[in-house]
Amino acid sequence: MEILTNDENVSPEEFYASLKEKLDATHNFPEDYLFKFIIPSDAEKLTEIYRVFDGVKFTLTNRDSKNGNYTSANLNAFMLDSDHVIRMYKEVAKIEGVMML
């Protein structure tokens, strides 16, 4: 798992607690939420992300990097609350090589 943040000393627990505060302050759940990931250009990795979002209404757009080594995946998914968003991030974080933006 790699979380792209400005502070390398933040633990995952601190990151998710801060994220929850920010989500609650800036979103009016339930609503669509945009998840952004960068993954190695590997269809299996994209399939693993699909499995995390199984049962959730979402749309996906993706684009390969200039050299074709990476794929950016944007999922616009209907989330019930900030805890739902965080659960999804934590599940995706289990997939090796995924960077979460």
N, C-alpha and C positions, 0 to 999 in steps of 0.2 A: 504494500500500500504506500502511496505517496500522496501527501496532501500538500498542495502548493500554497504556502503561507509566507508572510514576511518575517516571521519569528521562528527560527529553527529550534528554540528551546521550549516550545509549546508541546505538551503531551497530547495524545489523541483525546483523552478525557477532557482536558482544558479546551481543546479546539472545539469539540462537540458541544460543550456547555456554552461557549461563546457563540457558536453558530445558532444554537437554540434561542438565545437571547436576541440575536440579530433577526432571525426569522420571525419571531413573535412580534418584534417591533416594526418590521417592514412589510409583513404579509398579512392578508386577511383570509386565513384558511377557513373552509376548504376552497382550494383554487388550483389552477395549473401552476406547476413549478418547473423551471428549466434546469435540468442537470447537464453539466458539461464534463466530458471525460476525454482524455487522450489515451489511446491504446496502441500497442504495436499492431501493424497491419496484419491481422490474423483473424480470419472469419470465426474461429473458435472463441476468441476473446469477446467478440461482439455477441455471439450466441450466449455466452455466460452472462453477459449483461442483460440480454433479453430474458433469461431465466429469472434473474432477480426481479424484473418488472412484470413477470407473469401474473396475470390477474389484475393488473393496474392498467387503466386506460392511458395510453401514451402515443405520441408520434415521434418518429426518429428522423433525424437528418444526419448524414455523415459526409465527411470529405477527407480524402487522402492528402497527406503532406506532399510537398513538391517532389521529394525523392521517393515517395511511396513507402517509406519506412513506418509511418504512423498514420493513424486515422483519428480525426476528431469526431466524437459522437455527441450529439445534442439530443436529449430526450425531454420532451415537454410532457410531463405526467401529472395527472390529477392526484393531488395529495390532500389528505384529510386534515392534517395538522403538522406542526413542526416536528413532533416526535416521529411521524410517518416519514418525513423527509430524512431525518437522521437515521432511522432504521434502514432506509434504502441505501444511503451513503455507506453505512457500516457493512451491509451485505456486499456492495460493490467493492469495498476496500479489501475483501477477502480474495479478490481476483488478482493474481500476480501480474504486475506490469501495468496496471491501470493508474493513471494520474487523474486526480480529481481537481477540477478548477472551481 
